[in-house]
Amino acid sequence: MRREHPCRCQNEEQCYGARAEMRLSTPDYIRMALIRVAEGRCIPVSVKVPNALMIEKTAHGEGAHKAEDETILFKQSGV
């Protein structure tokens, strides 16, 4: 399952490009995000929580993505 980036980028490279256009390094972005969390006492992105049906299916392995090792898993998921 591909997770949606908060900036709606399709992948990490697009997010890197967007940060580069704003002249933000990854550490700068992380520092800004942590400051926002500390000041607002909340996470500045939407966090999706699985519903009861998804939790039950996951517990039984339904719809689970399986791979022999992490290298294959990352390759299959496009990471």
Gaussian input, Z-matrix of N, CA and C with variables (Angstrom, degrees):
# hf/3-21g

backbone

0 1
 N
 C     1     B1
 C     2     B2     1     A1
 N     3     B3     2     A2     1     D1
 C     4     B4     3     A3     2     D2
 C     5     B5     4     A4     3     D3
 N     6     B6     5     A5     4     D4
 C     7     B7     6     A6     5     D5
 C     8     B8     7     A7     6     D6
 N     9     B9     8     A8     7     D7
 C    10    B10     9     A9     8     D8
 C    11    B11    10    A10     9     D9
 N    12    B12    11    A11    10    D10
 C    13    B13    12    A12    11    D11
 C    14    B14    13    A13    12    D12
 N    15    B15    14    A14    13    D13
 C    16    B16    15    A15    14    D14
 C    17    B17    16    A16    15    D15
 N    18    B18    17    A17    16    D16
 C    19    B19    18    A18    17    D17
 C    20    B20    19    A19    18    D18
 N    21    B21    20    A20    19    D19
 C    22    B22    21    A21    20    D20
 C    23    B23    22    A22    21    D21
 N    24    B24    23    A23    22    D22
 C    25    B25    24    A24    23    D23
 C    26    B26    25    A25    24    D24
 N    27    B27    26    A26    25    D25
 C    28    B28    27    A27    26    D26
 C    29    B29    28    A28    27    D27
 N    30    B30    29    A29    28    D28
 C    31    B31    30    A30    29    D29
 C    32    B32    31    A31    30    D30
 N    33    B33    32    A32    31    D31
 C    34    B34    33    A33    32    D32
 C    35    B35    34    A34    33    D33
 N    36    B36    35    A35    34    D34
 C    37    B37    36    A36    35    D35
 C    38    B38    37    A37    36    D36
 N    39    B39    38    A38    37    D37
 C    40    B40    39    A39    38    D38
 C    41    B41    40    A40    39    D39
 N    42    B42    41    A41    40    D40
 C    43    B43    42    A42    41    D41
 C    44    B44    43    A43    42    D42
 N    45    B45    44    A44    43    D43
 C    46    B46    45    A45    44    D44
 C    47    B47    46    A46    45    D45
 N    48    B48    47    A47    46    D46
 C    49    B49    48    A48    47    D47
 C    50    B50    49    A49    48    D48
 N    51    B51    50    A50    49    D49
 C    52    B52    51    A51    50    D50
 C    53    B53    52    A52    51    D51
 N    54    B54    53    A53    52    D52
 C    55    B55    54    A54    53    D53
 C    56    B56    55    A55    54    D54
 N    57    B57    56    A56    55    D55
 C    58    B58    57    A57    56    D56
 C    59    B59    58    A58    57    D57
 N    60    B60    59    A59    58    D58
 C    61    B61    60    A60    59    D59
 C    62    B62    61    A61    60    D60
 N    63    B63    62    A62    61    D61
 C    64    B64    63    A63    62    D62
 C    65    B65    64    A64    63    D63
 N    66    B66    65    A65    64    D64
 C    67    B67    66    A66    65    D65
 C    68    B68    67    A67    66    D66
 N    69    B69    68    A68    67    D67
 C    70    B70    69    A69    68    D68
 C    71    B71    70    A70    69    D69
 N    72    B72    71    A71    70    D70
 C    73    B73    72    A72    71    D71
 C    74    B74    73    A73    72    D72
 N    75    B75    74    A74    73    D73
 C    76    B76    75    A75    74    D74
 C    77    B77    76    A76    75    D75
 N    78    B78    77    A77    76    D76
 C    79    B79    78    A78    77    D77
 C    80    B80    79    A79    78    D78
 N    81    B81    80    A80    79    D79
 C    82    B82    81    A81    80    D80
 C    83    B83    82    A82    81    D81
 N    84    B84    83    A83    82    D82
 C    85    B85    84    A84    83    D83
 C    86    B86    85    A85    84    D84
 N    87    B87    86    A86    85    D85
 C    88    B88    87    A87    86    D86
 C    89    B89    88    A88    87    D87
 N    90    B90    89    A89    88    D88
 C    91    B91    90    A90    89    D89
 C    92    B92    91    A91    90    D90
 N    93    B93    92    A92    91    D91
 C    94    B94    93    A93    92    D92
 C    95    B95    94    A94    93    D93
 N    96    B96    95    A95    94    D94
 C    97    B97    96    A96    95    D95
 C    98    B98    97    A97    96    D96
 N    99    B99    98    A98    97    D97
 C   100   B100    99    A99    98    D98
 C   101   B101   100   A100    99    D99
 N   102   B102   101   A101   100   D100
 C   103   B103   102   A102   101   D101
 C   104   B104   103   A103   102   D102
 N   105   B105   104   A104   103   D103
 C   106   B106   105   A105   104   D104
 C   107   B107   106   A106   105   D105
 N   108   B108   107   A107   106   D106
 C   109   B109   108   A108   107   D107
 C   110   B110   109   A109   108   D108
 N   111   B111   110   A110   109   D109
 C   112   B112   111   A111   110   D110
 C   113   B113   112   A112   111   D111
 N   114   B114   113   A113   112   D112
 C   115   B115   114   A114   113   D113
 C   116   B116   115   A115   114   D114
 N   117   B117   116   A116   115   D115
 C   118   B118   117   A117   116   D116
 C   119   B119   118   A118   117   D117
 N   120   B120   119   A119   118   D118
 C   121   B121   120   A120   119   D119
 C   122   B122   121   A121   120   D120
 N   123   B123   122   A122   121   D121
 C   124   B124   123   A123   122   D122
 C   125   B125   124   A124   123   D123
 N   126   B126   125   A125   124   D124
 C   127   B127   126   A126   125   D125
 C   128   B128   127   A127   126   D126
 N   129   B129   128   A128   127   D127
 C   130   B130   129   A129   128   D128
 C   131   B131   130   A130   129   D129
 N   132   B132   131   A131   130   D130
 C   133   B133   132   A132   131   D131
 C   134   B134   133   A133   132   D132
 N   135   B135   134   A134   133   D133
 C   136   B136   135   A135   134   D134
 C   137   B137   136   A136   135   D135
 N   138   B138   137   A137   136   D136
 C   139   B139   138   A138   137   D137
 C   140   B140   139   A139   138   D138
 N   141   B141   140   A140   139   D139
 C   142   B142   141   A141   140   D140
 C   143   B143   142   A142   141   D141
 N   144   B144   143   A143   142   D142
 C   145   B145   144   A144   143   D143
 C   146   B146   145   A145   144   D144
 N   147   B147   146   A146   145   D145
 C   148   B148   147   A147   146   D146
 C   149   B149   148   A148   147   D147
 N   150   B150   149   A149   148   D148
 C   151   B151   150   A150   149   D149
 C   152   B152   151   A151   150   D150
 N   153   B153   152   A152   151   D151
 C   154   B154   153   A153   152   D152
 C   155   B155   154   A154   153   D153
 N   156   B156   155   A155   154   D154
 C   157   B157   156   A156   155   D155
 C   158   B158   157   A157   156   D156
 N   159   B159   158   A158   157   D157
 C   160   B160   159   A159   158   D158
 C   161   B161   160   A160   159   D159
 N   162   B162   161   A161   160   D160
 C   163   B163   162   A162   161   D161
 C   164   B164   163   A163   162   D162
 N   165   B165   164   A164   163   D163
 C   166   B166   165   A165   164   D164
 C   167   B167   166   A166   165   D165
 N   168   B168   167   A167   166   D166
 C   169   B169   168   A168   167   D167
 C   170   B170   169   A169   168   D168
 N   171   B171   170   A170   169   D169
 C   172   B172   171   A171   170   D170
 C   173   B173   172   A172   171   D171
 N   174   B174   173   A173   172   D172
 C   175   B175   174   A174   173   D173
 C   176   B176   175   A175   174   D174
 N   177   B177   176   A176   175   D175
 C   178   B178   177   A177   176   D176
 C   179   B179   178   A178   177   D177
 N   180   B180   179   A179   178   D178
 C   181   B181   180   A180   179   D179
 C   182   B182   181   A181   180   D180
 N   183   B183   182   A182   181   D181
 C   184   B184   183   A183   182   D182
 C   185   B185   184   A184   183   D183
 N   186   B186   185   A185   184   D184
 C   187   B187   186   A186   185   D185
 C   188   B188   187   A187   186   D186
 N   189   B189   188   A188   187   D187
 C   190   B190   189   A189   188   D188
 C   191   B191   190   A190   189   D189
 N   192   B192   191   A191   190   D190
 C   193   B193   192   A192   191   D191
 C   194   B194   193   A193   192   D192
 N   195   B195   194   A194   193   D193
 C   196   B196   195   A195   194   D194
 C   197   B197   196   A196   195   D195
 N   198   B198   197   A197   196   D196
 C   199   B199   198   A198   197   D197
 C   200   B200   199   A199   198   D198
 N   201   B201   200   A200   199   D199
 C   202   B202   201   A201   200   D200
 C   203   B203   202   A202   201   D201
 N   204   B204   203   A203   202   D202
 C   205   B205   204   A204   203   D203
 C   206   B206   205   A205   204   D204
 N   207   B207   206   A206   205   D205
 C   208   B208   207   A207   206   D206
 C   209   B209   208   A208   207   D207
 N   210   B210   209   A209   208   D208
 C   211   B211   210   A210   209   D209
 C   212   B212   211   A211   210   D210
 N   213   B213   212   A212   211   D211
 C   214   B214   213   A213   212   D212
 C   215   B215   214   A214   213   D213
 N   216   B216   215   A215   214   D214
 C   217   B217   216   A216   215   D215
 C   218   B218   217   A217   216   D216
 N   219   B219   218   A218   217   D217
 C   220   B220   219   A219   218   D218
 C   221   B221   220   A220   219   D219
 N   222   B222   221   A221   220   D220
 C   223   B223   222   A222   221   D221
 C   224   B224   223   A223   222   D222
 N   225   B225   224   A224   223   D223
 C   226   B226   225   A225   224   D224
 C   227   B227   226   A226   225   D225
 N   228   B228   227   A227   226   D226
 C   229   B229   228   A228   227   D227
 C   230   B230   229   A229   228   D228
 N   231   B231   230   A230   229   D229
 C   232   B232   231   A231   230   D230
 C   233   B233   232   A232   231   D231
 N   234   B234   233   A233   232   D232
 C   235   B235   234   A234   233   D233
 C   236   B236   235   A235   234   D234

   B1=1.4547
   B2=1.5257
   B3=1.3034
   B4=1.4539
   B5=1.5122
   B6=1.3255
   B7=1.4619
   B8=1.5175
   B9=1.3013
   B10=1.4607
   B11=1.5236
   B12=1.3090
   B13=1.4614
   B14=1.5250
   B15=1.3329
   B16=1.4646
   B17=1.5276
   B18=1.3330
   B19=1.4691
   B20=1.5190
   B21=1.2998
   B22=1.4591
   B23=1.5339
   B24=1.3167
   B25=1.4563
   B26=1.5268
   B27=1.3095
   B28=1.4588
   B29=1.5276
   B30=1.3283
   B31=1.4581
   B32=1.5214
   B33=1.3187
   B34=1.4574
   B35=1.5296
   B36=1.3418
   B37=1.4639
   B38=1.5311
   B39=1.3262
   B40=1.4695
   B41=1.5218
   B42=1.3284
   B43=1.4665
   B44=1.5200
   B45=1.3411
   B46=1.4598
   B47=1.5255
   B48=1.3424
   B49=1.4636
   B50=1.5177
   B51=1.3164
   B52=1.4663
   B53=1.5198
   B54=1.3436
   B55=1.4680
   B56=1.5195
   B57=1.3365
   B58=1.4679
   B59=1.5248
   B60=1.3375
   B61=1.4717
   B62=1.5198
   B63=1.3387
   B64=1.4578
   B65=1.5283
   B66=1.3391
   B67=1.4730
   B68=1.5274
   B69=1.3453
   B70=1.4620
   B71=1.5205
   B72=1.3170
   B73=1.4544
   B74=1.5288
   B75=1.3207
   B76=1.4554
   B77=1.5294
   B78=1.3609
   B79=1.4733
   B80=1.5320
   B81=1.3441
   B82=1.4736
   B83=1.5283
   B84=1.3337
   B85=1.4590
   B86=1.5313
   B87=1.3328
   B88=1.4675
   B89=1.5241
   B90=1.3351
   B91=1.4698
   B92=1.5241
   B93=1.3469
   B94=1.4690
   B95=1.5321
   B96=1.3370
   B97=1.4678
   B98=1.5244
   B99=1.3320
   B100=1.4663
   B101=1.5240
   B102=1.3301
   B103=1.4646
   B104=1.5249
   B105=1.3377
   B106=1.4698
   B107=1.5298
   B108=1.3283
   B109=1.4685
   B110=1.5197
   B111=1.3371
   B112=1.4647
   B113=1.5283
   B114=1.3352
   B115=1.4622
   B116=1.5209
   B117=1.3228
   B118=1.4629
   B119=1.5053
   B120=1.3383
   B121=1.4616
   B122=1.5269
   B123=1.3498
   B124=1.4570
   B125=1.5244
   B126=1.3050
   B127=1.4618
   B128=1.5276
   B129=1.3562
   B130=1.4642
   B131=1.5285
   B132=1.3199
   B133=1.4645
   B134=1.5156
   B135=1.3125
   B136=1.4571
   B137=1.5255
   B138=1.3159
   B139=1.4552
   B140=1.5198
   B141=1.3260
   B142=1.4587
   B143=1.5208
   B144=1.3146
   B145=1.4570
   B146=1.5226
   B147=1.3414
   B148=1.4628
   B149=1.5234
   B150=1.3184
   B151=1.4696
   B152=1.5295
   B153=1.3044
   B154=1.4679
   B155=1.5282
   B156=1.3317
   B157=1.4651
   B158=1.5250
   B159=1.3351
   B160=1.4555
   B161=1.5329
   B162=1.3194
   B163=1.4699
   B164=1.5299
   B165=1.3361
   B166=1.4638
   B167=1.5254
   B168=1.3450
   B169=1.4641
   B170=1.5222
   B171=1.3104
   B172=1.4564
   B173=1.5268
   B174=1.3238
   B175=1.4608
   B176=1.5254
   B177=1.3428
   B178=1.4622
   B179=1.5260
   B180=1.3275
   B181=1.4567
   B182=1.5172
   B183=1.3373
   B184=1.4640
   B185=1.5246
   B186=1.3084
   B187=1.4568
   B188=1.5191
   B189=1.3339
   B190=1.4618
   B191=1.5192
   B192=1.3034
   B193=1.4629
   B194=1.5182
   B195=1.3198
   B196=1.4547
   B197=1.5219
   B198=1.3325
   B199=1.4611
   B200=1.5242
   B201=1.3292
   B202=1.4619
   B203=1.5272
   B204=1.3246
   B205=1.4677
   B206=1.5230
   B207=1.3418
   B208=1.4672
   B209=1.5220
   B210=1.3345
   B211=1.4638
   B212=1.5200
   B213=1.3162
   B214=1.4712
   B215=1.5188
   B216=1.3354
   B217=1.4538
   B218=1.5269
   B219=1.3410
   B220=1.4622
   B221=1.5303
   B222=1.3239
   B223=1.4689
   B224=1.5231
   B225=1.3318
   B226=1.4603
   B227=1.5285
   B228=1.3377
   B229=1.4510
   B230=1.5133
   B231=1.3276
   B232=1.4643
   B233=1.5109
   B234=1.3244
   B235=1.4728
   B236=1.4978
   A1=108.03
   A2=117.00
   A3=121.89
   A4=109.15
   A5=115.23
   A6=118.48
   A7=109.70
   A8=115.16
   A9=120.81
   A10=109.48
   A11=115.16
   A12=119.89
   A13=108.49
   A14=117.71
   A15=120.53
   A16=112.83
   A17=117.02
   A18=120.01
   A19=111.10
   A20=117.42
   A21=125.29
   A22=112.97
   A23=117.14
   A24=121.73
   A25=108.00
   A26=116.41
   A27=119.70
   A28=112.46
   A29=116.71
   A30=119.06
   A31=110.44
   A32=114.56
   A33=120.59
   A34=112.04
   A35=116.79
   A36=119.96
   A37=111.35
   A38=117.00
   A39=120.06
   A40=110.40
   A41=116.94
   A42=119.55
   A43=110.41
   A44=116.61
   A45=119.77
   A46=109.78
   A47=116.53
   A48=120.78
   A49=111.82
   A50=116.92
   A51=120.89
   A52=110.70
   A53=116.75
   A54=119.63
   A55=110.88
   A56=116.74
   A57=120.69
   A58=110.62
   A59=117.02
   A60=120.34
   A61=111.39
   A62=116.82
   A63=121.31
   A64=111.20
   A65=115.94
   A66=122.61
   A67=111.83
   A68=114.88
   A69=121.09
   A70=109.59
   A71=117.11
   A72=119.69
   A73=107.65
   A74=116.15
   A75=119.80
   A76=111.32
   A77=118.63
   A78=117.92
   A79=112.76
   A80=117.64
   A81=120.01
   A82=110.43
   A83=115.87
   A84=120.74
   A85=110.41
   A86=115.89
   A87=119.68
   A88=110.59
   A89=116.51
   A90=120.33
   A91=110.23
   A92=116.79
   A93=120.43
   A94=111.09
   A95=115.94
   A96=119.55
   A97=110.67
   A98=117.02
   A99=120.03
   A100=111.58
   A101=116.99
   A102=120.38
   A103=109.99
   A104=115.91
   A105=119.93
   A106=110.96
   A107=116.55
   A108=120.38
   A109=110.14
   A110=116.75
   A111=120.62
   A112=111.51
   A113=116.75
   A114=120.14
   A115=112.26
   A116=116.76
   A117=120.35
   A118=114.66
   A119=116.43
   A120=121.81
   A121=111.90
   A122=115.05
   A123=120.07
   A124=108.88
   A125=116.10
   A126=121.49
   A127=107.33
   A128=117.46
   A129=119.96
   A130=115.08
   A131=117.99
   A132=121.90
   A133=108.27
   A134=116.03
   A135=118.05
   A136=108.95
   A137=116.51
   A138=122.32
   A139=106.82
   A140=115.49
   A141=119.92
   A142=109.22
   A143=115.78
   A144=122.57
   A145=107.58
   A146=117.81
   A147=119.10
   A148=111.58
   A149=114.85
   A150=118.72
   A151=110.41
   A152=117.36
   A153=122.69
   A154=111.72
   A155=118.15
   A156=121.18
   A157=110.33
   A158=117.48
   A159=121.15
   A160=110.79
   A161=116.80
   A162=120.59
   A163=109.91
   A164=117.26
   A165=121.14
   A166=111.07
   A167=117.32
   A168=120.77
   A169=110.95
   A170=116.42
   A171=120.90
   A172=110.68
   A173=116.99
   A174=120.84
   A175=111.33
   A176=116.53
   A177=121.24
   A178=112.15
   A179=117.67
   A180=120.99
   A181=114.73
   A182=117.56
   A183=120.47
   A184=109.80
   A185=115.97
   A186=120.58
   A187=113.37
   A188=116.33
   A189=119.34
   A190=110.16
   A191=115.54
   A192=121.44
   A193=107.32
   A194=116.77
   A195=119.86
   A196=110.08
   A197=115.44
   A198=121.95
   A199=108.14
   A200=115.52
   A201=120.16
   A202=112.13
   A203=117.13
   A204=120.13
   A205=109.64
   A206=116.46
   A207=120.32
   A208=112.88
   A209=118.02
   A210=120.79
   A211=110.29
   A212=116.16
   A213=121.06
   A214=109.97
   A215=118.19
   A216=122.15
   A217=110.41
   A218=117.49
   A219=121.06
   A220=110.73
   A221=117.40
   A222=120.80
   A223=110.09
   A224=116.75
   A225=121.33
   A226=111.97
   A227=116.58
   A228=119.80
   A229=112.72
   A230=117.84
   A231=120.94
   A232=114.20
   A233=116.91
   A234=119.70
   A235=109.59
   D1=123.45
   D2=179.25
   D3=-84.08
   D4=128.13
   D5=-179.99
   D6=-85.15
   D7=146.26
   D8=-179.73
   D9=-82.81
   D10=128.94
   D11=176.50
   D12=-75.67
   D13=143.28
   D14=179.98
   D15=-56.48
   D16=-31.19
   D17=-178.99
   D18=-87.28
   D19=5.54
   D20=-179.38
   D21=65.50
   D22=21.26
   D23=173.44
   D24=-70.67
   D25=151.21
   D26=-179.93
   D27=-82.81
   D28=-22.03
   D29=-179.32
   D30=-158.28
   D31=176.45
   D32=-175.21
   D33=-63.61
   D34=-35.53
   D35=-179.39
   D36=-63.31
   D37=-39.21
   D38=178.27
   D39=-66.07
   D40=-39.83
   D41=177.99
   D42=-65.00
   D43=-39.95
   D44=177.69
   D45=-61.49
   D46=-42.83
   D47=178.91
   D48=-62.30
   D49=-40.83
   D50=179.22
   D51=-64.43
   D52=-42.39
   D53=177.71
   D54=-65.79
   D55=-37.53
   D56=-179.98
   D57=-64.63
   D58=-39.77
   D59=177.61
   D60=-61.30
   D61=-32.95
   D62=178.33
   D63=-88.10
   D64=2.43
   D65=-178.67
   D66=59.51
   D67=40.86
   D68=177.78
   D69=-111.36
   D70=125.99
   D71=172.94
   D72=-79.71
   D73=165.35
   D74=177.44
   D75=-59.98
   D76=-45.21
   D77=177.37
   D78=-61.27
   D79=-36.57
   D80=177.36
   D81=-62.32
   D82=-44.44
   D83=-179.16
   D84=-62.73
   D85=-45.04
   D86=-179.51
   D87=-63.02
   D88=-42.74
   D89=179.00
   D90=-60.40
   D91=-44.37
   D92=179.30
   D93=-62.78
   D94=-41.18
   D95=-179.90
   D96=-65.36
   D97=-42.19
   D98=179.76
   D99=-65.24
   D100=-38.26
   D101=176.57
   D102=-62.49
   D103=-42.70
   D104=-179.84
   D105=-63.64
   D106=-40.26
   D107=177.63
   D108=-64.00
   D109=-45.46
   D110=-177.89
   D111=-64.01
   D112=-42.21
   D113=-178.13
   D114=-73.44
   D115=-40.26
   D116=-175.72
   D117=-91.71
   D118=-9.94
   D119=-177.38
   D120=54.42
   D121=35.98
   D122=176.89
   D123=-155.49
   D124=164.01
   D125=177.43
   D126=-86.25
   D127=130.13
   D128=-174.41
   D129=-79.34
   D130=17.11
   D131=176.91
   D132=-133.55
   D133=160.45
   D134=178.18
   D135=-78.72
   D136=136.03
   D137=178.91
   D138=-113.50
   D139=120.12
   D140=-178.07
   D141=-91.13
   D142=128.70
   D143=-179.95
   D144=-104.20
   D145=132.19
   D146=-179.71
   D147=-66.50
   D148=145.55
   D149=178.53
   D150=-83.87
   D151=174.72
   D152=-174.67
   D153=-59.68
   D154=-39.64
   D155=-179.70
   D156=-63.30
   D157=-44.23
   D158=179.98
   D159=-64.42
   D160=-39.73
   D161=178.67
   D162=-62.96
   D163=-42.82
   D164=179.71
   D165=-64.74
   D166=-44.29
   D167=178.90
   D168=-62.92
   D169=-41.65
   D170=-179.56
   D171=-64.08
   D172=-39.34
   D173=-179.94
   D174=-62.10
   D175=-30.16
   D176=179.47
   D177=-94.56
   D178=1.82
   D179=177.52
   D180=82.13
   D181=7.52
   D182=179.50
   D183=-71.22
   D184=130.71
   D185=177.12
   D186=74.08
   D187=8.26
   D188=-179.64
   D189=-76.83
   D190=141.52
   D191=177.09
   D192=-89.53
   D193=127.56
   D194=-177.42
   D195=-119.82
   D196=142.22
   D197=176.64
   D198=-146.44
   D199=157.19
   D200=-178.08
   D201=-68.29
   D202=-36.21
   D203=177.96
   D204=-153.15
   D205=174.86
   D206=-174.32
   D207=-65.15
   D208=-31.72
   D209=179.39
   D210=-62.41
   D211=-46.42
   D212=179.00
   D213=-66.54
   D214=-41.61
   D215=179.16
   D216=-59.19
   D217=-48.41
   D218=-179.58
   D219=-63.01
   D220=-39.82
   D221=179.90
   D222=-64.88
   D223=-43.95
   D224=-178.78
   D225=-66.22
   D226=-33.87
   D227=-177.47
   D228=-90.42
   D229=-0.54
   D230=175.94
   D231=80.12
   D232=18.72
   D233=179.89
   D234=-90.46

